[in-house]
């Protein structure tokens, strides 16, 4: 039987085999009780081994004649007896443990999929929590719900701080399972010791307004009496659903234009790439080639952080690292046909491991479909009156994750003209806190009676591993600047030029929309025969507001990647995590992109990685409650001197014969 491709997603059988190896090795090391798995996921081979394999594949070399590449998985687990955590690298070829690393003091394993249920049960059944809830004078039929958050960190945290959960509680009087709990936030927050599985204290949450400053204990005896139900589910709406929206069907009578082979190999409109599914990153894209030419080795969402701006304890520690703490793959939705993606859909499934090391299918974790994107290009010849026009089409790969209250939609979008676009959409329900009746707060906005949506940011970091006609690339910053108004150079004052700055060493940079700043990834050894410039791709960074937390704050120290829009680092195997590998209750970003850049390594004509931080600063409004319409961010990687002419010239002309559009009303018009 032929070997699996090194980039094929891990299978159920492989997870079981890895579990057996790890359990045996843990027992040999003296584990007295069972071990608890956090994840088992593909461990990608070194690039030096994988690139020759991928090139052989691209050249049509048969599988059995390609270079040998080891098939590896990474397994993170905790010893239930000692609480120690280990990451094992397991060879599936030899079924042996080839490496194992024990997590150091201050490095905490992320929460696994089974723990939240355990946390919620312990918290809601604890006598002290039950007693504290009883004092709130809630209606007798109120049900209590719990969101267990990572405890986070502050200036009092250190490497000896135990793993803890900060729980935020909500009430709901409706018996309907889809009722919105976030309209009734409680003013208490239990803290759970994870190792001991017990409540260590119950924090009182501040509910005051501007006039109260940082004070606590301003709420009346019945603090939720002024809260009202705010529902989003159609079964519970107090307004009629619109009846004037007609169906819109996506029809492709001859089928899709893409093909999928060998499990995860996609080919579409000159594009060829592999689709990955990772426990932590979710959707990953590998070995991206256009018309046989190399463009990108790997594309992924490396990290995201959501810091909140309310300084009243314990809200000052409210900072999610949704990739590092929870895992995009682990939180992926099951995407529904006709719901999350429209048209002719191909789904990619993934496999995860539960706490016992048993495989769990992440069904329909990624959807892929084509979409009309409007006019691709058009020109009307004034001499003849003839219009040449094409319709643009895109291929969209989409992964959606739910992280308690929020949803994030991550999409990689491929265009016919060689452009690769990343889009993220935030939706779901804003995290809520209780506010006293009639008050307003500088730390957020009131979005419903008694409901404060706290100010926060969403900061994402893309990891872009280029191979523009090869892995040796250079990053160039280009600024458009006006020339001085001199008689010699700019006598009429209209001239401007492009200033180019080459990055020699690993470092950071920022967007500058006033200069139309772009960053070009070029291959200095390949020249475009038309322009005479090196072949390349350009990134116009999204000029988002970066991290607002103070420079001495733990919030900032934990997320240095969010200080700048662009980072360039020299490639090293394993340099994958912008915020560091271990983000759970971290007190600083360790072994993240800030540290990668601080190595001051050569990045000119080297194997480099580009990191782009983009985000949104969110001051919520009532229109974003009880559920938020999507907020969209988008950034593109566009060919720049990569081609010698418009690569979409050969897209077929748009005609009525093919499109079969229907005129609704008015005088008849000429078809194309």
Secondary structure, DSSP 8 states (H G I E B T S, - for coil): -----TTS---HHHHHHHHHHHHHHHHHTT--S-EEEEEEEEE---HHHHHHHHHHHHTT--GGGS-----EEEEEEEETTT--EEEEEEETTTTEEEEEEE--TT------TTHHHHHHHHHHH-HHHHHHHHTT---TT-EEEEEEEE----TT--TT---EEEEEEEEE----TT--GGGSB-SEEEEEETTTTEEEEEEE-----GGGTT----S-SSTTTT------STTT-SS---S---------TT--S-EEETTTEEEETTEEEEEEEETTTEEEEEEEEETTEEEEEEEEEEEEEEEB---STTGGG-EE-IIIII-TTTTB----BTTTB-SS-EEEEEEEE-TTS-EEEEEEEEEEEEEEEEEEEEEE-TTT--EEEEEEEEEEEEEEEEETTEEEEEEEEEETTS-EEEEEEEEE---EEE--TT---TTEEEEETTEEEE-EEEEEEEEEEE-TTSSEEEEEEEEEEE----TTT-TTS--EEEEEEE--BSEEE---GGGT-EEEEEEEEEE-TTT-SEEEEEE---------S-TTSHHHHT-GGGG-SEEEEE--TT---TT-S--TT-SS--SSHHHHHHT--B-TTEEEEEEEEEEEEE---GGG-SSEEEEEEEEEEEESSSSSS-TTTTS----HHHH-----SSS-----
